Amino acid sequence: MDTKEQALAAIQEIMKQNGLSKEDILSAWNIAPTAAEKLEYEILYTDGTHSWFPLVGKIPWGVIIFGCAIQLKEIPDKMSYNKAQNFCSKALLKGKKCNSGSKFFWKKIINLNEEDLNKLNGFITSINGQPLKGDYWTTGKCHDYDAWIAFLYKTQQGLSSANRHGKFKARRVIEIAEFE
């Protein structure tokens, strides 16, 4: 028996001796007993904790993918690049500033195949979020007057430049390394 198996056997014995159920253990870790299976994506909560399991009493902020958490909801209105960047950076999560996601982060989202993007959007909507669709500002400027936008449409995804005075959506993004 390897060390992991020995440790698990010891835990089971302790649980048995103390009359503890699996539900008792999950409750001690604030994990909903009905959600004992690992989720498809890790969730970042508003208090900065993150987990592969739904946590009782915590409010989901976003979904973690590619080392970043992307907020469940988009900003309320389309806005210019500078306003979107300002709006995103004013949001603090455990004292850390959010942004609108780098061009490289959005490129990874864009490169998801249709099935994986549908799975991600399905997960986001299952925890009361809005699916990723339409045009989103990135943090990247590409010329004096232009910035990069990521576009996610059913028939086409990609990156394009747009005048920074144009009005597009944004989604707050934060690197998970900020919380480690």
N, CA and C atoms as a LAMMPS dump frame, in Angstrom:
ITEM: TIMESTEP
0
ITEM: NUMBER OF ATOMS
540
ITEM: BOX BOUNDS ff ff ff
-5.0000000000000000e+02 5.0000000000000000e+02
-5.0000000000000000e+02 5.0000000000000000e+02
-5.0000000000000000e+02 5.0000000000000000e+02
ITEM: ATOMS id mol type element x y z
1 1 1 N 0.839 -1.18 0
2 1 2 C 0 0 0
3 1 3 C 0.886 1.246 0
4 2 1 N 0.584 2.222 -0.873
5 2 2 C 1.384 3.438 -0.882
6 2 3 C 0.894 4.412 0.197
7 3 1 N 1.598 5.48 0.396
8 3 2 C 1.316 6.441 1.454
9 3 3 C -0.073 7.05 1.33
10 4 1 N -0.48 7.377 0.122
11 4 2 C -1.804 7.968 -0.085
12 4 3 C -2.9 6.994 0.349
13 5 1 N -2.763 5.737 -0.07
14 5 2 C -3.761 4.725 0.304
15 5 3 C -3.785 4.516 1.817
16 6 1 N -2.614 4.544 2.442
17 6 2 C -2.531 4.391 3.896
18 6 3 C -3.225 5.555 4.598
19 7 1 N -2.992 6.755 4.107
20 7 2 C -3.608 7.946 4.71
21 7 3 C -5.123 7.88 4.571
22 8 1 N -5.608 7.491 3.389
23 8 2 C -7.053 7.388 3.184
24 8 3 C -7.67 6.306 4.071
25 9 1 N -6.972 5.195 4.223
26 9 2 C -7.459 4.13 5.102
27 9 3 C -7.532 4.624 6.545
28 10 1 N -6.524 5.399 6.969
29 10 2 C -6.513 5.948 8.327
30 10 3 C -7.667 6.944 8.518
31 11 1 N -7.918 7.739 7.517
32 11 2 C -9.028 8.702 7.597
33 11 3 C -10.358 7.967 7.709
34 12 1 N -10.537 6.937 6.895
35 12 2 C -11.775 6.156 6.964
36 12 3 C -11.954 5.539 8.346
37 13 1 N -10.874 5.045 8.927
38 13 2 C -10.944 4.445 10.259
39 13 3 C -11.321 5.493 11.308
40 14 1 N -10.729 6.67 11.221
41 14 2 C -11.05 7.757 12.163
42 14 3 C -12.513 8.152 12.013
43 15 1 N -12.983 8.261 10.775
44 15 2 C -14.392 8.6 10.538
45 15 3 C -15.302 7.554 11.163
46 16 1 N -14.958 6.286 10.961
47 16 2 C -15.774 5.18 11.483
48 16 3 C -15.797 5.217 13.016
49 17 1 N -14.638 5.418 13.621
50 17 2 C -14.534 5.447 15.083
51 17 3 C -15.33 6.597 15.699
52 18 1 N -15.435 7.696 14.97
53 18 2 C -16.106 8.884 15.488
54 18 3 C -17.515 9.065 14.946
55 19 1 N -17.99 8.086 14.192
56 19 2 C -19.348 8.144 13.676
57 19 3 C -19.568 9.258 12.659
58 20 1 N -18.539 9.569 11.881
59 20 2 C -18.634 10.646 10.891
60 20 3 C -19.001 10.091 9.526
61 21 1 N -19.884 10.799 8.834
62 21 2 C -20.27 10.409 7.477
63 21 3 C -19.51 11.262 6.465
64 22 1 N -19.627 10.882 5.202
65 22 2 C -19.037 11.674 4.119
66 22 3 C -19.633 13.087 4.132
67 23 1 N -20.939 13.173 4.407
68 23 2 C -21.623 14.471 4.456
69 23 3 C -21.053 15.355 5.565
70 24 1 N -20.678 14.737 6.71
71 24 2 C -20.068 15.5 7.812
72 24 3 C -18.746 16.126 7.368
73 25 1 N -17.971 15.342 6.648
74 25 2 C -16.671 15.829 6.181
75 25 3 C -16.867 16.955 5.164
76 26 1 N -17.782 16.757 4.217
77 26 2 C -18.044 17.787 3.211
78 26 3 C -18.527 19.071 3.874
79 27 1 N -19.378 18.935 4.869
80 27 2 C -19.894 20.095 5.586
81 27 3 C -18.765 20.848 6.296
82 28 1 N -17.824 20.108 6.862
83 28 2 C -16.693 20.737 7.545
84 28 3 C -15.848 21.561 6.58
85 29 1 N -15.841 21.179 5.315
86 29 2 C -15.089 21.899 4.287
87 29 3 C -15.981 22.882 3.536
88 30 1 N -17.196 23.109 4.017
89 30 2 C -18.172 24.008 3.387
90 30 3 C -18.545 23.572 1.976
91 31 1 N -18.491 22.282 1.712
92 31 2 C -18.858 21.754 0.402
93 31 3 C -20.274 21.2 0.498
94 32 1 N -21.128 21.604 -0.424
95 32 2 C -22.5 21.112 -0.421
96 32 3 C -22.495 19.593 -0.603
97 33 1 N -23.177 18.845 0.282
98 33 2 C -23.178 17.384 0.18
99 33 3 C -23.674 16.869 -1.168
100 34 1 N -24.576 17.6 -1.814
101 34 2 C -25.094 17.157 -3.102
102 34 3 C -24.114 17.442 -4.234
103 35 1 N -23.031 18.138 -3.926
104 35 2 C -22.071 18.515 -4.966
105 35 3 C -20.694 17.934 -4.668
106 36 1 N -20.659 16.702 -4.215
107 36 2 C -19.392 16.089 -3.824
108 36 3 C -18.486 15.782 -5.014
109 37 1 N -19.037 15.788 -6.216
110 37 2 C -18.206 15.526 -7.382
111 37 3 C -17.553 16.814 -7.873
112 38 1 N -16.348 16.679 -8.352
113 38 2 C -15.588 17.814 -8.858
114 38 3 C -16.324 18.452 -10.037
115 39 1 N -16.347 19.784 -10.064
116 39 2 C -17.001 20.522 -11.145
117 39 3 C -16.136 20.525 -12.408
118 40 1 N -16.735 20.905 -13.522
119 40 2 C -15.978 20.986 -14.779
120 40 3 C -14.963 22.117 -14.756
121 41 1 N -15.284 23.193 -14.037
122 41 2 C -14.402 24.352 -13.926
123 41 3 C -14.338 24.774 -12.466
124 42 1 N -13.232 25.354 -12.103
125 42 2 C -13.078 25.876 -10.753
126 42 3 C -13.81 27.211 -10.659
127 43 1 N -14.402 27.474 -9.503
128 43 2 C -15.147 28.715 -9.283
129 43 3 C -14.346 29.628 -8.363
130 44 1 N -14.29 30.922 -8.702
131 44 2 C -13.732 31.945 -7.816
132 44 3 C -14.913 32.612 -7.127
133 45 1 N -14.84 32.695 -5.807
134 45 2 C -15.915 33.303 -5.024
135 45 3 C -15.579 34.746 -4.669
136 46 1 N -16.601 35.515 -4.294
137 46 2 C -16.429 36.94 -4.023
138 46 3 C -15.467 37.223 -2.872
139 47 1 N -15.247 36.243 -1.995
140 47 2 C -14.297 36.453 -0.892
141 47 3 C -12.871 36.059 -1.275
142 48 1 N -12.647 35.699 -2.548
143 48 2 C -11.316 35.359 -3.034
144 48 3 C -10.967 33.886 -2.934
145 49 1 N -11.797 33.092 -2.279
146 49 2 C -11.528 31.657 -2.25
147 49 3 C -11.919 31.061 -3.597
148 50 1 N -11.306 29.952 -3.917
149 50 2 C -11.693 29.258 -5.145
150 50 3 C -11.704 27.771 -4.881
151 51 1 N -12.597 27.083 -5.593
152 51 2 C -12.801 25.67 -5.322
153 51 3 C -13.365 24.961 -6.549
154 52 1 N -13.048 23.663 -6.634
155 52 2 C -13.611 22.804 -7.67
156 52 3 C -14.964 22.259 -7.239
157 53 1 N -15.42 22.666 -6.035
158 53 2 C -16.699 22.211 -5.493
159 53 3 C -17.529 23.423 -5.115
160 54 1 N -18.856 23.372 -5.282
161 54 2 C -19.697 24.478 -4.823
162 54 3 C -19.561 24.616 -3.309
163 55 1 N -19.309 25.82 -2.83
164 55 2 C -19.136 26.045 -1.402
165 55 3 C -20.396 26.674 -0.822
166 56 1 N -20.866 26.106 0.256
167 56 2 C -22.079 26.566 0.925
168 56 3 C -21.864 27.966 1.469
169 57 1 N -22.828 28.859 1.216
170 57 2 C -22.794 30.203 1.775
171 57 3 C -21.857 31.171 1.074
172 58 1 N -21.233 30.757 -0.006
173 58 2 C -20.32 31.652 -0.745
174 58 3 C -20.945 32.022 -2.076
175 59 1 N -20.634 33.215 -2.534
176 59 2 C -21.214 33.742 -3.772
177 59 3 C -20.189 33.636 -4.901
178 60 1 N -20.524 32.919 -5.983
179 60 2 C -19.595 32.824 -7.116
180 60 3 C -19.375 34.186 -7.78
181 61 1 N -18.115 34.486 -8.074
182 61 2 C -17.751 35.715 -8.788
183 61 3 C -17.461 35.4 -10.245
184 62 1 N -16.745 34.287 -10.465
185 62 2 C -16.357 33.957 -11.822
186 62 3 C -15.9 32.524 -11.966
187 63 1 N -15.537 32.184 -13.188
188 63 2 C -15.076 30.846 -13.543
189 63 3 C -13.598 30.939 -13.906
190 64 1 N -12.828 29.985 -13.406
191 64 2 C -11.391 29.983 -13.656
192 64 3 C -11.083 29.13 -14.882
193 65 1 N -10.358 29.751 -15.802
194 65 2 C -9.903 29.061 -17.008
195 65 3 C -8.619 29.736 -17.467
196 66 1 N -7.66 28.946 -17.877
197 66 2 C -6.364 29.448 -18.35
198 66 3 C -5.675 30.347 -17.326
199 67 1 N -5.78 29.999 -16.05
200 67 2 C -5.081 30.743 -15.002
201 67 3 C -5.709 32.063 -14.615
202 68 1 N -6.866 32.349 -15.174
203 68 2 C -7.573 33.594 -14.86
204 68 3 C -9.021 33.275 -14.504
205 69 1 N -9.607 34.168 -13.73
206 69 2 C -11.044 34.057 -13.46
207 69 3 C -11.74 35.109 -14.309
208 70 1 N -12.771 34.699 -14.994
209 70 2 C -13.555 35.613 -15.806
210 70 3 C -14.912 35.763 -15.119
211 71 1 N -15.298 37.022 -14.904
212 71 2 C -16.527 37.301 -14.155
213 71 3 C -17.742 36.699 -14.843
214 72 1 N -18.707 36.303 -14.035
215 72 2 C -19.907 35.648 -14.547
216 72 3 C -20.753 36.569 -15.412
217 73 1 N -20.693 37.858 -15.161
218 73 2 C -21.539 38.805 -15.907
219 73 3 C -20.67 39.837 -16.619
220 74 1 N -21.167 40.324 -17.733
221 74 2 C -20.471 41.382 -18.458
222 74 3 C -20.792 42.722 -17.803
223 75 1 N -20.008 43.749 -18.156
224 75 2 C -20.333 45.076 -17.64
225 75 3 C -21.695 45.471 -18.202
226 76 1 N -22.428 46.318 -17.483
227 76 2 C -23.819 46.563 -17.858
228 76 3 C -24.041 47.218 -19.228
229 77 1 N -23.154 48.075 -19.666
230 77 2 C -23.349 48.784 -20.931
231 77 3 C -22.109 48.69 -21.795
232 78 1 N -22.304 48.84 -23.097
233 78 2 C -21.168 48.963 -23.99
234 78 3 C -20.528 50.311 -23.715
235 79 1 N -19.209 50.375 -23.78
236 79 2 C -18.517 51.633 -23.521
237 79 3 C -17.21 51.7 -24.286
238 80 1 N -16.627 52.89 -24.304
239 80 2 C -15.357 53.086 -24.991
240 80 3 C -14.257 52.317 -24.261
241 81 1 N -13.132 52.175 -24.93
242 81 2 C -12.007 51.433 -24.377
243 81 3 C -11.584 51.993 -23.02
244 82 1 N -11.337 53.305 -22.955
245 82 2 C -10.85 53.903 -21.708
246 82 3 C -11.867 53.745 -20.578
247 83 1 N -13.135 53.948 -20.87
248 83 2 C -14.164 53.78 -19.834
249 83 3 C -14.239 52.332 -19.374
250 84 1 N -14.131 51.403 -20.308
251 84 2 C -14.181 49.974 -19.957
252 84 3 C -12.991 49.595 -19.078
253 85 1 N -11.799 50.081 -19.433
254 85 2 C -10.612 49.768 -18.63
255 85 3 C -10.746 50.35 -17.223
256 86 1 N -11.242 51.57 -17.149
257 86 2 C -11.44 52.228 -15.852
258 86 3 C -12.484 51.463 -15.033
259 87 1 N -13.594 51.1 -15.67
260 87 2 C -14.661 50.374 -14.989
261 87 3 C -14.131 49.048 -14.435
262 88 1 N -13.388 48.324 -15.25
263 88 2 C -12.869 47.027 -14.813
264 88 3 C -11.854 47.178 -13.682
265 89 1 N -10.969 48.172 -13.776
266 89 2 C -9.914 48.316 -12.769
267 89 3 C -10.426 48.843 -11.434
268 90 1 N -11.609 49.444 -11.429
269 90 2 C -12.177 49.918 -10.159
270 90 3 C -12.688 48.761 -9.311
271 91 1 N -12.925 47.629 -9.931
272 91 2 C -13.394 46.46 -9.188
273 91 3 C -12.208 45.835 -8.466
274 92 1 N -12.373 45.638 -7.2
275 92 2 C -11.338 44.996 -6.401
276 92 3 C -11.885 43.678 -5.868
277 93 1 N -11.039 42.682 -5.899
278 93 2 C -11.382 41.394 -5.329
279 93 3 C -10.239 41.061 -4.378
280 94 1 N -10.535 41.046 -3.094
281 94 2 C -9.514 40.86 -2.058
282 94 3 C -8.371 41.861 -2.246
283 95 1 N -8.702 43.095 -2.582
284 95 2 C -7.713 44.152 -2.734
285 95 3 C -6.949 44.137 -4.038
286 96 1 N -7.257 43.228 -4.929
287 96 2 C -6.564 43.127 -6.224
288 96 3 C -7.455 43.685 -7.323
289 97 1 N -6.829 44.439 -8.246
290 97 2 C -7.574 45.057 -9.343
291 97 3 C -7.874 44.058 -10.455
292 98 1 N -9.054 44.209 -11.012
293 98 2 C -9.444 43.429 -12.186
294 98 3 C -9.041 44.185 -13.442
295 99 1 N -9.126 43.525 -14.586
296 99 2 C -8.91 44.177 -15.877
297 99 3 C -9.875 43.556 -16.881
298 100 1 N -9.724 43.916 -18.139
299 100 2 C -10.647 43.379 -19.145
300 100 3 C -10.075 42.162 -19.87
301 101 1 N -9.009 41.608 -19.364
302 101 2 C -8.429 40.405 -19.96
303 101 3 C -7.455 40.725 -21.075
304 102 1 N -6.311 40.117 -21.021
305 102 2 C -5.294 40.37 -22.043
306 102 3 C -5.716 39.782 -23.391
307 103 1 N -5.088 40.295 -24.413
308 103 2 C -5.31 39.766 -25.763
309 103 3 C -4.988 38.273 -25.787
310 104 1 N -3.965 37.847 -25.036
311 104 2 C -3.543 36.444 -25.024
312 104 3 C -4.559 35.565 -24.294
313 105 1 N -5.16 36.089 -23.218
314 105 2 C -6.21 35.344 -22.522
315 105 3 C -7.393 35.135 -23.467
316 106 1 N -7.848 36.209 -24.115
317 106 2 C -8.997 36.11 -25.014
318 106 3 C -8.69 35.218 -26.212
319 107 1 N -7.438 35.232 -26.675
320 107 2 C -7.056 34.368 -27.797
321 107 3 C -7.266 32.898 -27.42
322 108 1 N -6.961 32.548 -26.156
323 108 2 C -7.178 31.17 -25.698
324 108 3 C -8.671 30.832 -25.672
325 109 1 N -9.491 31.79 -25.259
326 109 2 C -10.941 31.575 -25.256
327 109 3 C -11.425 31.374 -26.698
328 110 1 N -10.954 32.235 -27.586
329 110 2 C -11.334 32.174 -28.999
330 110 3 C -10.939 30.834 -29.616
331 111 1 N -9.793 30.302 -29.191
332 111 2 C -9.289 29.057 -29.766
333 111 3 C -9.959 27.798 -29.207
334 112 1 N -10.859 27.955 -28.244
335 112 2 C -11.609 26.792 -27.774
336 112 3 C -12.447 26.255 -28.929
337 113 1 N -12.52 24.957 -29.054
338 113 2 C -13.4 24.429 -30.091
339 113 3 C -14.849 24.662 -29.671
340 114 1 N -15.754 24.499 -30.606
341 114 2 C -17.172 24.804 -30.366
342 114 3 C -17.725 24.036 -29.172
343 115 1 N -17.371 22.768 -29.066
344 115 2 C -17.862 21.945 -27.961
345 115 3 C -17.377 22.478 -26.612
346 116 1 N -16.086 22.843 -26.531
347 116 2 C -15.536 23.341 -25.268
348 116 3 C -16.088 24.718 -24.915
349 117 1 N -16.293 25.584 -25.917
350 117 2 C -16.89 26.893 -25.646
351 117 3 C -18.334 26.728 -25.17
352 118 1 N -19.063 25.812 -25.787
353 118 2 C -20.44 25.536 -25.339
354 118 3 C -20.454 24.996 -23.916
355 119 1 N -19.49 24.126 -23.594
356 119 2 C -19.396 23.566 -22.246
357 119 3 C -19.106 24.688 -21.234
358 120 1 N -18.163 25.575 -21.579
359 120 2 C -17.832 26.703 -20.705
360 120 3 C -19.048 27.606 -20.515
361 121 1 N -19.709 27.959 -21.611
362 121 2 C -20.893 28.819 -21.513
363 121 3 C -22.018 28.144 -20.732
364 122 1 N -22.179 26.847 -20.924
365 122 2 C -23.19 26.111 -20.17
366 122 3 C -22.9 26.145 -18.682
367 123 1 N -21.629 25.997 -18.331
368 123 2 C -21.246 26.041 -16.916
369 123 3 C -21.487 27.438 -16.34
370 124 1 N -21.081 28.467 -17.092
371 124 2 C -21.269 29.845 -16.636
372 124 3 C -22.752 30.122 -16.393
373 125 1 N -23.601 29.724 -17.325
374 125 2 C -25.04 29.983 -17.148
375 125 3 C -25.626 29.13 -16.031
376 126 1 N -25.049 27.958 -15.767
377 126 2 C -25.567 27.097 -14.688
378 126 3 C -25.345 27.7 -13.307
379 127 1 N -24.411 28.641 -13.205
380 127 2 C -24.195 29.318 -11.922
381 127 3 C -24.607 30.791 -12.029
382 128 1 N -25.65 31.007 -12.831
383 128 2 C -26.309 32.316 -12.973
384 128 3 C -25.453 33.388 -13.643
385 129 1 N -24.592 32.972 -14.557
386 129 2 C -23.805 33.933 -15.312
387 129 3 C -24.362 34.122 -16.717
388 130 1 N -23.715 34.986 -17.47
389 130 2 C -24.087 35.245 -18.863
390 130 3 C -23.053 34.581 -19.768
391 131 1 N -23.491 33.922 -20.833
392 131 2 C -22.528 33.256 -21.726
393 131 3 C -21.612 34.27 -22.402
394 132 1 N -20.439 33.789 -22.798
395 132 2 C -19.482 34.616 -23.538
396 132 3 C -19.95 34.679 -24.982
397 133 1 N -20.372 35.856 -25.411
398 133 2 C -20.781 36.04 -26.805
399 133 3 C -20.755 37.526 -27.127
400 134 1 N -20.444 37.828 -28.372
401 134 2 C -20.37 39.222 -28.803
402 134 3 C -18.942 39.732 -28.795
403 135 1 N -18.802 41.059 -28.692
404 135 2 C -17.496 41.72 -28.751
405 135 3 C -17.078 42.189 -27.361
406 136 1 N -15.813 41.931 -27.004
407 136 2 C -15.28 42.33 -25.701
408 136 3 C -13.944 43.049 -25.872
409 137 1 N -13.782 44.158 -25.15
410 137 2 C -12.489 44.826 -25.112
411 137 3 C -11.477 43.917 -24.43
412 138 1 N -10.233 43.952 -24.904
413 138 2 C -9.118 43.326 -24.192
414 138 3 C -8.328 44.473 -23.545
415 139 1 N -7.257 44.175 -22.844
416 139 2 C -6.415 45.234 -22.282
417 139 3 C -5.432 45.764 -23.321
418 140 1 N -5.324 45.085 -24.463
419 140 2 C -4.28 45.408 -25.436
420 140 3 C -4.589 46.558 -26.375
421 141 1 N -3.649 47.498 -26.448
422 141 2 C -3.723 48.567 -27.445
423 141 3 C -2.895 48.11 -28.645
424 142 1 N -3.378 48.392 -29.851
425 142 2 C -2.613 47.949 -31.018
426 142 3 C -2.068 49.111 -31.845
427 143 1 N -2.638 50.296 -31.712
428 143 2 C -2.151 51.494 -32.405
429 143 3 C -2.472 52.69 -31.514
430 144 1 N -2.092 53.865 -31.961
431 144 2 C -2.36 55.071 -31.171
432 144 3 C -3.838 55.242 -30.852
433 145 1 N -4.708 54.873 -31.776
434 145 2 C -6.138 55.111 -31.586
435 145 3 C -6.963 53.827 -31.497
436 146 1 N -6.312 52.681 -31.628
437 146 2 C -7.037 51.417 -31.665
438 146 3 C -6.65 50.5 -30.506
439 147 1 N -7.54 49.578 -30.206
440 147 2 C -7.278 48.536 -29.207
441 147 3 C -7.865 47.235 -29.731
442 148 1 N -7.448 46.139 -29.113
443 148 2 C -7.91 44.83 -29.544
444 148 3 C -9.255 44.497 -28.918
445 149 1 N -10.115 43.942 -29.739
446 149 2 C -11.364 43.375 -29.229
447 149 3 C -11.381 41.891 -29.598
448 150 1 N -11.991 41.121 -28.732
449 150 2 C -12.223 39.704 -29.007
450 150 3 C -13.675 39.589 -29.41
451 151 1 N -13.934 38.85 -30.478
452 151 2 C -15.33 38.657 -30.858
453 151 3 C -15.654 37.178 -30.872
454 152 1 N -16.795 36.888 -30.268
455 152 2 C -17.261 35.51 -30.13
456 152 3 C -18.687 35.442 -30.637
457 153 1 N -18.817 34.995 -31.872
458 153 2 C -20.128 34.802 -32.468
459 153 3 C -20.278 33.334 -32.816
460 154 1 N -21.492 32.899 -32.963
461 154 2 C -21.761 31.486 -33.244
462 154 3 C -21.003 30.998 -34.483
463 155 1 N -20.92 31.848 -35.509
464 155 2 C -20.281 31.436 -36.757
465 155 3 C -18.834 31.886 -36.89
466 156 1 N -18.374 32.774 -35.994
467 156 2 C -17.021 33.306 -36.167
468 156 3 C -16.473 33.829 -34.844
469 157 1 N -15.203 33.522 -34.586
470 157 2 C -14.497 34.047 -33.428
471 157 3 C -13.153 34.579 -33.89
472 158 1 N -12.652 35.591 -33.178
473 158 2 C -11.336 36.105 -33.527
474 158 3 C -10.991 37.357 -32.76
475 159 1 N -9.887 37.97 -33.165
476 159 2 C -9.435 39.241 -32.617
477 159 3 C -9.451 40.259 -33.735
478 160 1 N -9.76 41.48 -33.397
479 160 2 C -9.768 42.543 -34.383
480 160 3 C -9.41 43.837 -33.674
481 161 1 N -8.942 44.805 -34.431
482 161 2 C -8.697 46.106 -33.827
483 161 3 C -9.941 46.972 -34.013
484 162 1 N -10.145 47.871 -33.075
485 162 2 C -11.279 48.79 -33.145
486 162 3 C -10.846 50.129 -32.567
487 163 1 N -11.427 51.187 -33.07
488 163 2 C -11.154 52.508 -32.545
489 163 3 C -11.538 52.536 -31.069
490 164 1 N -10.661 53.102 -30.233
491 164 2 C -10.891 53.103 -28.788
492 164 3 C -12.102 53.926 -28.365
493 165 1 N -12.635 54.732 -29.285
494 165 2 C -13.86 55.494 -28.971
495 165 3 C -15.114 54.682 -29.272
496 166 1 N -14.932 53.555 -29.963
497 166 2 C -16.069 52.678 -30.242
498 166 3 C -16.62 52.103 -28.948
499 167 1 N -17.816 51.573 -29.019
500 167 2 C -18.46 51.043 -27.809
501 167 3 C -18.648 49.529 -27.928
502 168 1 N -18.018 48.842 -26.989
503 168 2 C -18.095 47.39 -26.918
504 168 3 C -18.287 46.967 -25.473
505 169 1 N -18.571 45.684 -25.28
506 169 2 C -18.734 45.144 -23.939
507 169 3 C -17.36 44.863 -23.336
508 170 1 N -17.354 44.603 -22.047
509 170 2 C -16.139 44.146 -21.366
510 170 3 C -16.561 43.131 -20.313
511 171 1 N -15.618 42.335 -19.94
512 171 2 C -15.851 41.331 -18.899
513 171 3 C -14.661 41.422 -17.963
514 172 1 N -14.892 41.56 -16.675
515 172 2 C -13.779 41.646 -15.731
516 172 3 C -13.056 40.304 -15.642
517 173 1 N -11.734 40.406 -15.603
518 173 2 C -10.864 39.233 -15.529
519 173 3 C -9.811 39.522 -14.466
520 174 1 N -9.421 38.485 -13.74
521 174 2 C -8.342 38.632 -12.766
522 174 3 C -7.501 37.367 -12.762
523 175 1 N -6.184 37.548 -12.646
524 175 2 C -5.3 36.386 -12.616
525 175 3 C -5.396 35.705 -11.258
526 176 1 N -5.499 34.405 -11.269
527 176 2 C -5.601 33.644 -10.027
528 176 3 C -4.304 33.713 -9.232
529 177 1 N -3.167 33.881 -9.891
530 177 2 C -1.884 33.994 -9.185
531 177 3 C -1.917 35.156 -8.184
532 178 1 N -2.784 36.143 -8.42
533 178 2 C -2.923 37.274 -7.504
534 178 3 C -3.338 36.816 -6.113
535 179 1 N -4.018 35.679 -6.022
536 179 2 C -4.559 35.209 -4.745
537 179 3 C -3.666 34.184 -4.054
538 180 1 N -2.615 33.775 -4.7
539 180 2 C -1.754 32.72 -4.126
540 180 3 C -0.722 33.3 -3.205
